[in-house]
């Protein structure tokens, strides 16, 4: 996001992976703790807002507390 003016909102969506078809068996998704491992890196980045995949595997809502600067 280099060169984007500070007044522009930077939004990022992070998926845990999508199969070719709904409910594909054996499709490798991100590890359950993947969001937890990157939360502080995202929070310390220039990203203003983050959207996290939560439709197939629900996240522990305590994860949201790790985003103190990011909406």
mmCIF file as gemmi writes it, N, C-alpha and C atoms, coordinates in Angstrom:
data_model
loop_
_atom_site.group_PDB
_atom_site.id
_atom_site.type_symbol
_atom_site.label_atom_id
_atom_site.label_alt_id
_atom_site.label_comp_id
_atom_site.label_asym_id
_atom_site.label_entity_id
_atom_site.label_seq_id
_atom_site.pdbx_PDB_ins_code
_atom_site.Cartn_x
_atom_site.Cartn_y
_atom_site.Cartn_z
_atom_site.occupancy
_atom_site.B_iso_or_equiv
_atom_site.pdbx_formal_charge
_atom_site.auth_seq_id
_atom_site.auth_asym_id
_atom_site.pdbx_PDB_model_num
ATOM 1 N N . UNK Axp A 1 ? 0.825 -1.182 0 1 0 ? 1 A 1
ATOM 2 C CA . UNK Axp A 1 ? 0 0 0 1 0 ? 1 A 1
ATOM 3 C C . UNK Axp A 1 ? 0.873 1.25 0 1 0 ? 1 A 1
ATOM 4 N N . UNK Axp A 2 ? 2.091 1.045 -0.437 1 0 ? 2 A 1
ATOM 5 C CA . UNK Axp A 2 ? 3.05 2.139 -0.536 1 0 ? 2 A 1
ATOM 6 C C . UNK Axp A 2 ? 2.528 3.215 -1.486 1 0 ? 2 A 1
ATOM 7 N N . UNK Axp A 3 ? 2.612 4.441 -1.069 1 0 ? 3 A 1
ATOM 8 C CA . UNK Axp A 3 ? 2.214 5.554 -1.912 1 0 ? 3 A 1
ATOM 9 C C . UNK Axp A 3 ? 0.75 5.949 -1.812 1 0 ? 3 A 1
ATOM 10 N N . UNK Axp A 4 ? -0.04 5.199 -1.076 1 0 ? 4 A 1
ATOM 11 C CA . UNK Axp A 4 ? -1.45 5.552 -0.906 1 0 ? 4 A 1
ATOM 12 C C . UNK Axp A 4 ? -1.535 6.645 0.158 1 0 ? 4 A 1
ATOM 13 N N . UNK Axp A 5 ? -2.198 7.755 -0.133 1 0 ? 5 A 1
ATOM 14 C CA . UNK Axp A 5 ? -2.291 8.84 0.85 1 0 ? 5 A 1
ATOM 15 C C . UNK Axp A 5 ? -2.936 8.367 2.157 1 0 ? 5 A 1
ATOM 16 N N . UNK Axp A 6 ? -2.533 8.969 3.273 1 0 ? 6 A 1
ATOM 17 C CA . UNK Axp A 6 ? -3.034 8.566 4.589 1 0 ? 6 A 1
ATOM 18 C C . UNK Axp A 6 ? -4.538 8.75 4.739 1 0 ? 6 A 1
ATOM 19 N N . UNK Axp A 7 ? -5.127 9.684 3.987 1 0 ? 7 A 1
ATOM 20 C CA . UNK Axp A 7 ? -6.565 9.913 4.114 1 0 ? 7 A 1
ATOM 21 C C . UNK Axp A 7 ? -7.407 8.834 3.412 1 0 ? 7 A 1
ATOM 22 N N . UNK Axp A 8 ? -6.773 7.943 2.671 1 0 ? 8 A 1
ATOM 23 C CA . UNK Axp A 8 ? -7.475 6.842 2.005 1 0 ? 8 A 1
ATOM 24 C C . UNK Axp A 8 ? -7.562 5.654 2.963 1 0 ? 8 A 1
ATOM 25 N N . UNK Axp A 9 ? -8.782 5.131 3.177 1 0 ? 9 A 1
ATOM 26 C CA . UNK Axp A 9 ? -8.975 3.96 4.038 1 0 ? 9 A 1
ATOM 27 C C . UNK Axp A 9 ? -8.397 2.718 3.361 1 0 ? 9 A 1
ATOM 28 N N . UNK Axp A 10 ? -7.57 1.996 4.076 1 0 ? 10 A 1
ATOM 29 C CA . UNK Axp A 10 ? -6.972 0.758 3.568 1 0 ? 10 A 1
ATOM 30 C C . UNK Axp A 10 ? -7.711 -0.417 4.204 1 0 ? 10 A 1
ATOM 31 N N . UNK Axp A 11 ? -8.375 -1.204 3.382 1 0 ? 11 A 1
ATOM 32 C CA . UNK Axp A 11 ? -9.192 -2.317 3.857 1 0 ? 11 A 1
ATOM 33 C C . UNK Axp A 11 ? -8.647 -3.615 3.273 1 0 ? 11 A 1
ATOM 34 N N . UNK Axp A 12 ? -8.602 -4.646 4.101 1 0 ? 12 A 1
ATOM 35 C CA . UNK Axp A 12 ? -8.067 -5.938 3.683 1 0 ? 12 A 1
ATOM 36 C C . UNK Axp A 12 ? -9.016 -7.05 4.115 1 0 ? 12 A 1
ATOM 37 N N . UNK Axp A 13 ? -9.336 -7.963 3.193 1 0 ? 13 A 1
ATOM 38 C CA . UNK Axp A 13 ? -10.126 -9.153 3.534 1 0 ? 13 A 1
ATOM 39 C C . UNK Axp A 13 ? -9.178 -10.341 3.532 1 0 ? 13 A 1
ATOM 40 N N . UNK Axp A 14 ? -9.23 -11.142 4.586 1 0 ? 14 A 1
ATOM 41 C CA . UNK Axp A 14 ? -8.359 -12.311 4.699 1 0 ? 14 A 1
ATOM 42 C C . UNK Axp A 14 ? -9.232 -13.558 4.749 1 0 ? 14 A 1
ATOM 43 N N . UNK Axp A 15 ? -9.014 -14.45 3.79 1 0 ? 15 A 1
ATOM 44 C CA . UNK Axp A 15 ? -9.767 -15.706 3.71 1 0 ? 15 A 1
ATOM 45 C C . UNK Axp A 15 ? -8.928 -16.839 4.286 1 0 ? 15 A 1
ATOM 46 N N . UNK Axp A 16 ? -9.6 -17.882 4.727 1 0 ? 16 A 1
ATOM 47 C CA . UNK Axp A 16 ? -8.861 -19.061 5.197 1 0 ? 16 A 1
ATOM 48 C C . UNK Axp A 16 ? -8.709 -20.079 4.073 1 0 ? 16 A 1
ATOM 49 N N . UNK Axp A 17 ? -9.213 -19.769 2.898 1 0 ? 17 A 1
ATOM 50 C CA . UNK Axp A 17 ? -9.082 -20.632 1.729 1 0 ? 17 A 1
ATOM 51 C C . UNK Axp A 17 ? -10.438 -21.042 1.196 1 0 ? 17 A 1
ATOM 52 N N . UNK Axp A 18 ? -10.562 -21.13 -0.095 1 0 ? 18 A 1
ATOM 53 C CA . UNK Axp A 18 ? -11.821 -21.525 -0.72 1 0 ? 18 A 1
ATOM 54 C C . UNK Axp A 18 ? -11.612 -22.726 -1.619 1 0 ? 18 A 1
ATOM 55 N N . UNK Axp A 19 ? -12.449 -23.733 -1.487 1 0 ? 19 A 1
ATOM 56 C CA . UNK Axp A 19 ? -12.373 -24.896 -2.377 1 0 ? 19 A 1
ATOM 57 C C . UNK Axp A 19 ? -12.994 -24.572 -3.737 1 0 ? 19 A 1
ATOM 58 N N . UNK Axp A 20 ? -12.826 -25.473 -4.679 1 0 ? 20 A 1
ATOM 59 C CA . UNK Axp A 20 ? -13.426 -25.3 -6.005 1 0 ? 20 A 1
ATOM 60 C C . UNK Axp A 20 ? -14.942 -25.42 -5.962 1 0 ? 20 A 1
ATOM 61 N N . UNK Axp A 21 ? -15.449 -26.148 -4.974 1 0 ? 21 A 1
ATOM 62 C CA . UNK Axp A 21 ? -16.894 -26.285 -4.814 1 0 ? 21 A 1
ATOM 63 C C . UNK Axp A 21 ? -17.218 -26.333 -3.329 1 0 ? 21 A 1
ATOM 64 N N . UNK Axp A 22 ? -18.427 -25.998 -2.989 1 0 ? 22 A 1
ATOM 65 C CA . UNK Axp A 22 ? -18.839 -25.934 -1.59 1 0 ? 22 A 1
ATOM 66 C C . UNK Axp A 22 ? -18.653 -27.275 -0.89 1 0 ? 22 A 1
ATOM 67 N N . UNK Axp A 23 ? -18.105 -27.241 0.292 1 0 ? 23 A 1
ATOM 68 C CA . UNK Axp A 23 ? -17.915 -28.418 1.142 1 0 ? 23 A 1
ATOM 69 C C . UNK Axp A 23 ? -17.033 -29.501 0.525 1 0 ? 23 A 1
ATOM 70 N N . UNK Axp A 24 ? -16.041 -29.103 -0.263 1 0 ? 24 A 1
ATOM 71 C CA . UNK Axp A 24 ? -15.092 -30.082 -0.806 1 0 ? 24 A 1
ATOM 72 C C . UNK Axp A 24 ? -14.374 -30.767 0.341 1 0 ? 24 A 1
ATOM 73 N N . UNK Axp A 25 ? -14.244 -32.06 0.266 1 0 ? 25 A 1
ATOM 74 C CA . UNK Axp A 25 ? -13.556 -32.808 1.315 1 0 ? 25 A 1
ATOM 75 C C . UNK Axp A 25 ? -12.068 -32.841 1.017 1 0 ? 25 A 1
ATOM 76 N N . UNK Axp A 26 ? -11.264 -32.732 2.062 1 0 ? 26 A 1
ATOM 77 C CA . UNK Axp A 26 ? -9.823 -32.8 1.913 1 0 ? 26 A 1
ATOM 78 C C . UNK Axp A 26 ? -9.178 -31.514 1.431 1 0 ? 26 A 1
ATOM 79 N N . UNK Axp A 27 ? -9.966 -30.45 1.273 1 0 ? 27 A 1
ATOM 80 C CA . UNK Axp A 27 ? -9.401 -29.178 0.828 1 0 ? 27 A 1
ATOM 81 C C . UNK Axp A 27 ? -8.674 -28.527 1.993 1 0 ? 27 A 1
ATOM 82 N N . UNK Axp A 28 ? -7.412 -28.192 1.811 1 0 ? 28 A 1
ATOM 83 C CA . UNK Axp A 28 ? -6.582 -27.62 2.875 1 0 ? 28 A 1
ATOM 84 C C . UNK Axp A 28 ? -6.978 -26.174 3.136 1 0 ? 28 A 1
ATOM 85 N N . UNK Axp A 29 ? -7.417 -25.913 4.346 1 0 ? 29 A 1
ATOM 86 C CA . UNK Axp A 29 ? -7.706 -24.551 4.801 1 0 ? 29 A 1
ATOM 87 C C . UNK Axp A 29 ? -6.534 -24.077 5.654 1 0 ? 29 A 1
ATOM 88 N N . UNK Axp A 30 ? -6.506 -22.801 5.946 1 0 ? 30 A 1
ATOM 89 C CA . UNK Axp A 30 ? -5.476 -22.264 6.831 1 0 ? 30 A 1
ATOM 90 C C . UNK Axp A 30 ? -5.606 -22.899 8.211 1 0 ? 30 A 1
ATOM 91 N N . UNK Axp A 31 ? -4.494 -22.994 8.916 1 0 ? 31 A 1
ATOM 92 C CA . UNK Axp A 31 ? -4.514 -23.535 10.275 1 0 ? 31 A 1
ATOM 93 C C . UNK Axp A 31 ? -5.464 -22.713 11.143 1 0 ? 31 A 1
ATOM 94 N N . UNK Axp A 32 ? -6.06 -23.362 12.134 1 0 ? 32 A 1
ATOM 95 C CA . UNK Axp A 32 ? -7.034 -22.694 13.006 1 0 ? 32 A 1
ATOM 96 C C . UNK Axp A 32 ? -6.458 -21.474 13.716 1 0 ? 32 A 1
ATOM 97 N N . UNK Axp A 33 ? -5.152 -21.468 13.975 1 0 ? 33 A 1
ATOM 98 C CA . UNK Axp A 33 ? -4.545 -20.34 14.683 1 0 ? 33 A 1
ATOM 99 C C . UNK Axp A 33 ? -3.895 -19.323 13.738 1 0 ? 33 A 1
ATOM 100 N N . UNK Axp A 34 ? -4.152 -19.426 12.443 1 0 ? 34 A 1
ATOM 101 C CA . UNK Axp A 34 ? -3.501 -18.543 11.471 1 0 ? 34 A 1
ATOM 102 C C . UNK Axp A 34 ? -3.813 -17.069 11.727 1 0 ? 34 A 1
ATOM 103 N N . UNK Axp A 35 ? -5.077 -16.735 11.955 1 0 ? 35 A 1
ATOM 104 C CA . UNK Axp A 35 ? -5.428 -15.337 12.215 1 0 ? 35 A 1
ATOM 105 C C . UNK Axp A 35 ? -4.779 -14.847 13.501 1 0 ? 35 A 1
ATOM 106 N N . UNK Axp A 36 ? -4.755 -15.694 14.503 1 0 ? 36 A 1
ATOM 107 C CA . UNK Axp A 36 ? -4.141 -15.332 15.779 1 0 ? 36 A 1
ATOM 108 C C . UNK Axp A 36 ? -2.656 -15.008 15.589 1 0 ? 36 A 1
ATOM 109 N N . UNK Axp A 37 ? -1.991 -15.774 14.744 1 0 ? 37 A 1
ATOM 110 C CA . UNK Axp A 37 ? -0.55 -15.582 14.519 1 0 ? 37 A 1
ATOM 111 C C . UNK Axp A 37 ? -0.238 -14.293 13.764 1 0 ? 37 A 1
ATOM 112 N N . UNK Axp A 38 ? -1.151 -13.833 12.918 1 0 ? 38 A 1
ATOM 113 C CA . UNK Axp A 38 ? -0.861 -12.63 12.135 1 0 ? 38 A 1
ATOM 114 C C . UNK Axp A 38 ? -1.549 -11.37 12.66 1 0 ? 38 A 1
ATOM 115 N N . UNK Axp A 39 ? -2.368 -11.492 13.689 1 0 ? 39 A 1
ATOM 116 C CA . UNK Axp A 39 ? -3.154 -10.351 14.184 1 0 ? 39 A 1
ATOM 117 C C . UNK Axp A 39 ? -2.284 -9.149 14.533 1 0 ? 39 A 1
ATOM 118 N N . UNK Axp A 40 ? -1.206 -9.347 15.265 1 0 ? 40 A 1
ATOM 119 C CA . UNK Axp A 40 ? -0.371 -8.204 15.662 1 0 ? 40 A 1
ATOM 120 C C . UNK Axp A 40 ? 0.333 -7.584 14.455 1 0 ? 40 A 1
ATOM 121 N N . UNK Axp A 41 ? 0.69 -8.402 13.47 1 0 ? 41 A 1
ATOM 122 C CA . UNK Axp A 41 ? 1.326 -7.875 12.255 1 0 ? 41 A 1
ATOM 123 C C . UNK Axp A 41 ? 0.35 -7.006 11.466 1 0 ? 41 A 1
ATOM 124 N N . UNK Axp A 42 ? -0.884 -7.464 11.353 1 0 ? 42 A 1
ATOM 125 C CA . UNK Axp A 42 ? -1.909 -6.68 10.662 1 0 ? 42 A 1
ATOM 126 C C . UNK Axp A 42 ? -2.185 -5.398 11.442 1 0 ? 42 A 1
ATOM 127 N N . UNK Axp A 43 ? -2.293 -5.498 12.755 1 0 ? 43 A 1
ATOM 128 C CA . UNK Axp A 43 ? -2.585 -4.335 13.592 1 0 ? 43 A 1
ATOM 129 C C . UNK Axp A 43 ? -1.47 -3.293 13.516 1 0 ? 43 A 1
ATOM 130 N N . UNK Axp A 44 ? -0.241 -3.732 13.341 1 0 ? 44 A 1
ATOM 131 C CA . UNK Axp A 44 ? 0.897 -2.812 13.248 1 0 ? 44 A 1
ATOM 132 C C . UNK Axp A 44 ? 1.15 -2.321 11.823 1 0 ? 44 A 1
ATOM 133 N N . UNK Axp A 45 ? 0.364 -2.788 10.87 1 0 ? 45 A 1
ATOM 134 C CA . UNK Axp A 45 ? 0.56 -2.401 9.472 1 0 ? 45 A 1
ATOM 135 C C . UNK Axp A 45 ? -0.193 -1.106 9.165 1 0 ? 45 A 1
ATOM 136 N N . UNK Axp A 46 ? -0.204 -0.741 7.896 1 0 ? 46 A 1
ATOM 137 C CA . UNK Axp A 46 ? -0.934 0.46 7.469 1 0 ? 46 A 1
ATOM 138 C C . UNK Axp A 46 ? -2.397 0.166 7.154 1 0 ? 46 A 1
ATOM 139 N N . UNK Axp A 47 ? -2.844 -1.066 7.406 1 0 ? 47 A 1
ATOM 140 C CA . UNK Axp A 47 ? -4.234 -1.444 7.166 1 0 ? 47 A 1
ATOM 141 C C . UNK Axp A 47 ? -5.123 -0.789 8.227 1 0 ? 47 A 1
ATOM 142 N N . UNK Axp A 48 ? -6.192 -0.123 7.772 1 0 ? 48 A 1
ATOM 143 C CA . UNK Axp A 48 ? -7.12 0.546 8.684 1 0 ? 48 A 1
ATOM 144 C C . UNK Axp A 48 ? -8.254 -0.366 9.135 1 0 ? 48 A 1
ATOM 145 N N . UNK Axp A 49 ? -8.725 -1.216 8.23 1 0 ? 49 A 1
ATOM 146 C CA . UNK Axp A 49 ? -9.847 -2.112 8.523 1 0 ? 49 A 1
ATOM 147 C C . UNK Axp A 49 ? -9.522 -3.5 7.994 1 0 ? 49 A 1
ATOM 148 N N . UNK Axp A 50 ? -9.931 -4.513 8.747 1 0 ? 50 A 1
ATOM 149 C CA . UNK Axp A 50 ? -9.704 -5.89 8.313 1 0 ? 50 A 1
ATOM 150 C C . UNK Axp A 50 ? -11.012 -6.675 8.4 1 0 ? 50 A 1
ATOM 151 N N . UNK Axp A 51 ? -11.232 -7.515 7.414 1 0 ? 51 A 1
ATOM 152 C CA . UNK Axp A 51 ? -12.394 -8.402 7.366 1 0 ? 51 A 1
ATOM 153 C C . UNK Axp A 51 ? -11.856 -9.828 7.395 1 0 ? 51 A 1
ATOM 154 N N . UNK Axp A 52 ? -12.301 -10.617 8.368 1 0 ? 52 A 1
ATOM 155 C CA . UNK Axp A 52 ? -11.792 -11.979 8.534 1 0 ? 52 A 1
ATOM 156 C C . UNK Axp A 52 ? -12.844 -13.015 8.158 1 0 ? 52 A 1
ATOM 157 N N . UNK Axp A 53 ? -12.424 -14.026 7.424 1 0 ? 53 A 1
ATOM 158 C CA . UNK Axp A 53 ? -13.289 -15.156 7.07 1 0 ? 53 A 1
ATOM 159 C C . UNK Axp A 53 ? -13.798 -15.82 8.34 1 0 ? 53 A 1
ATOM 160 N N . UNK Axp A 54 ? -15.088 -16.055 8.407 1 0 ? 54 A 1
ATOM 161 C CA . UNK Axp A 54 ? -15.664 -16.676 9.599 1 0 ? 54 A 1
ATOM 162 C C . UNK Axp A 54 ? -16.868 -17.56 9.265 1 0 ? 54 A 1
ATOM 163 N N . UNK Axp A 55 ? -17.123 -17.791 7.993 1 0 ? 55 A 1
ATOM 164 C CA . UNK Axp A 55 ? -18.362 -18.481 7.626 1 0 ? 55 A 1
ATOM 165 C C . UNK Axp A 55 ? -18.303 -19.993 7.792 1 0 ? 55 A 1
ATOM 166 N N . UNK Axp A 56 ? -17.155 -20.599 7.575 1 0 ? 56 A 1
ATOM 167 C CA . UNK Axp A 56 ? -17.063 -22.058 7.655 1 0 ? 56 A 1
ATOM 168 C C . UNK Axp A 56 ? -16.489 -22.545 8.981 1 0 ? 56 A 1
ATOM 169 N N . UNK Axp A 57 ? -15.549 -21.793 9.52 1 0 ? 57 A 1
ATOM 170 C CA . UNK Axp A 57 ? -14.962 -22.123 10.83 1 0 ? 57 A 1
ATOM 171 C C . UNK Axp A 57 ? -14.994 -20.855 11.656 1 0 ? 57 A 1
ATOM 172 N N . UNK Axp A 58 ? -15.78 -20.872 12.68 1 0 ? 58 A 1
ATOM 173 C CA . UNK Axp A 58 ? -15.943 -19.653 13.47 1 0 ? 58 A 1
ATOM 174 C C . UNK Axp A 58 ? -14.718 -19.389 14.335 1 0 ? 58 A 1
ATOM 175 N N . UNK Axp A 59 ? -14.332 -18.124 14.372 1 0 ? 59 A 1
ATOM 176 C CA . UNK Axp A 59 ? -13.18 -17.696 15.156 1 0 ? 59 A 1
ATOM 177 C C . UNK Axp A 59 ? -13.577 -17.47 16.609 1 0 ? 59 A 1
ATOM 178 N N . UNK Axp A 60 ? -12.611 -17.628 17.49 1 0 ? 60 A 1
ATOM 179 C CA . UNK Axp A 60 ? -12.787 -17.258 18.89 1 0 ? 60 A 1
ATOM 180 C C . UNK Axp A 60 ? -12.862 -15.731 18.917 1 0 ? 60 A 1
ATOM 181 N N . UNK Axp A 61 ? -13.912 -15.175 19.483 1 0 ? 61 A 1
ATOM 182 C CA . UNK Axp A 61 ? -14.099 -13.725 19.469 1 0 ? 61 A 1
ATOM 183 C C . UNK Axp A 61 ? -13.023 -12.975 20.244 1 0 ? 61 A 1
ATOM 184 N N . UNK Axp A 62 ? -12.245 -13.663 21.074 1 0 ? 62 A 1
ATOM 185 C CA . UNK Axp A 62 ? -11.114 -13.021 21.749 1 0 ? 62 A 1
ATOM 186 C C . UNK Axp A 62 ? -10.082 -12.529 20.741 1 0 ? 62 A 1
ATOM 187 N N . UNK Axp A 63 ? -10.104 -13.091 19.547 1 0 ? 63 A 1
ATOM 188 C CA . UNK Axp A 63 ? -9.209 -12.644 18.483 1 0 ? 63 A 1
ATOM 189 C C . UNK Axp A 63 ? -9.391 -11.156 18.208 1 0 ? 63 A 1
ATOM 190 N N . UNK Axp A 64 ? -10.605 -10.668 18.279 1 0 ? 64 A 1
ATOM 191 C CA . UNK Axp A 64 ? -10.882 -9.263 17.976 1 0 ? 64 A 1
ATOM 192 C C . UNK Axp A 64 ? -10.177 -8.306 18.928 1 0 ? 64 A 1
ATOM 193 N N . UNK Axp A 65 ? -9.908 -8.744 20.147 1 0 ? 65 A 1
ATOM 194 C CA . UNK Axp A 65 ? -9.215 -7.895 21.123 1 0 ? 65 A 1
ATOM 195 C C . UNK Axp A 65 ? -7.777 -7.615 20.713 1 0 ? 65 A 1
ATOM 196 N N . UNK Axp A 66 ? -7.22 -8.412 19.824 1 0 ? 66 A 1
ATOM 197 C CA . UNK Axp A 66 ? -5.841 -8.212 19.372 1 0 ? 66 A 1
ATOM 198 C C . UNK Axp A 66 ? -5.729 -7.065 18.378 1 0 ? 66 A 1
ATOM 199 N N . UNK Axp A 67 ? -6.856 -6.628 17.848 1 0 ? 67 A 1
ATOM 200 C CA . UNK Axp A 67 ? -6.863 -5.512 16.903 1 0 ? 67 A 1
ATOM 201 C C . UNK Axp A 67 ? -7.207 -4.238 17.664 1 0 ? 67 A 1
ATOM 202 N N . UNK Axp A 68 ? -6.178 -3.55 18.152 1 0 ? 68 A 1
ATOM 203 C CA . UNK Axp A 68 ? -6.399 -2.343 18.953 1 0 ? 68 A 1
ATOM 204 C C . UNK Axp A 68 ? -6.362 -1.076 18.105 1 0 ? 68 A 1
ATOM 205 N N . UNK Axp A 69 ? -5.68 -1.139 16.97 1 0 ? 69 A 1
ATOM 206 C CA . UNK Axp A 69 ? -5.584 0.019 16.076 1 0 ? 69 A 1
ATOM 207 C C . UNK Axp A 69 ? -6.415 -0.168 14.819 1 0 ? 69 A 1
ATOM 208 N N . UNK Axp A 70 ? -6.62 -1.407 14.44 1 0 ? 70 A 1
ATOM 209 C CA . UNK Axp A 70 ? -7.343 -1.744 13.219 1 0 ? 70 A 1
ATOM 210 C C . UNK Axp A 70 ? -8.817 -1.934 13.539 1 0 ? 70 A 1
ATOM 211 N N . UNK Axp A 71 ? -9.678 -1.388 12.689 1 0 ? 71 A 1
ATOM 212 C CA . UNK Axp A 71 ? -11.13 -1.541 12.886 1 0 ? 71 A 1
ATOM 213 C C . UNK Axp A 71 ? -11.564 -2.918 12.444 1 0 ? 71 A 1
